[in-house]
Amino acid sequence: MNVQKAMNLGPIVPLAALSVSFLVLYYPVLAKLIQDWGVDDNYSHGYFIPFIAAYMVWQRKEDLAAANKKGSPWGLVLVFLGLAQFVLAWAGSEYFLQGTSMVVVLFGVVLFLWGPTLTKIVWVPVAYLALMVPLPAILWNKIAFPMKLFASKVAADVIQAMGYTVLREGNILTLPNTVLEVADACSGLRSLTSLLALSAAMAYLAPMAAWKKWLLFLSAAPIAVVCNVLRLIGTAVLARHYGAGVAEGFLHTFSGWLVFLLGLAMLGGVYALLRRPMPRETNPSVPQ
């Protein structure tokens, strides 16, 4: 084997060693993640996050091939920080910090083996992996509670404007023939997490200006809120005419999927609008 081939194979040995060590160390965390994705509907999108992140990296393959791949010892600092986070989180049984420590360690490994230039190219796909880790329950509830109160208030106001009688007490909607409770699952946070994960990938891959990418990503929040309010209004109106059964079982699940598809359509509409060229971009008489 000549010297050049040896130099090309140089990173393979440490990469293989680090990969095996990473999988052994984080196997319990990864197993718990996969289990949570299967039982927690709020994070069922977690199955797709690693594949989307891998596709993001693959899309930049030409830039990666041309990048300067001189490793940096500062990567070891990030690795040690990530491992320290993992140890402290494991000692405190804090699952979210255990999961997100993987992202810190991955950043460190990339920086150590391939240097800052390549790390700058892949930082978004690596950070994107954090979206597959469920939020702590205490943080989830702090976000979900005000969201369901807001959705309940807006839905009640719209229902009254439509001519229906409704009394709202917190997240309870009382109709003449039934009572509906806006539970945490109906807060809109579930749709928000899924739409944010999708909009982040769309924004990263979209060939548009940076401000348009941010606008596309952030549009997931109002879209999720609007879709959830529409779901509550539709459920309340149907419950008024057909009873509380429409808010339970298959119809409730089906309405959730229907609203999510509506959110996807609205997100696609925002993407289409942002892809349209601005007048300054299409008018050759306007100085650039």
Secondary structure, 3 states (H helix, E strand, C coil): CCHHHHHHCCCHHHHHHHHHHHHHHHHHHHHHHHHHHHHCHHHHHHHCHHHHHHHHHHHCHHHHHHCCCCCCCHHHHHHHHHHHHHHHHHHCCCHHHHHHHHHHHHHHHHHHHHHHHHHHHHHHHHHHHHHHCCCCHHHHHHHHHHHHHHHHHHHHHHHHHCCCCCEEECCEEEECCEEEECCHHHCCHHHHHHHHHHHHHHHHHCCCCHHHHHHHHHCHHHHHHHHHHHHHHHHHHHHHHHCHHHHCHHHHHHHHHHHHHHHHHHHHHHHHHHHCCCHHHHCCCCCC
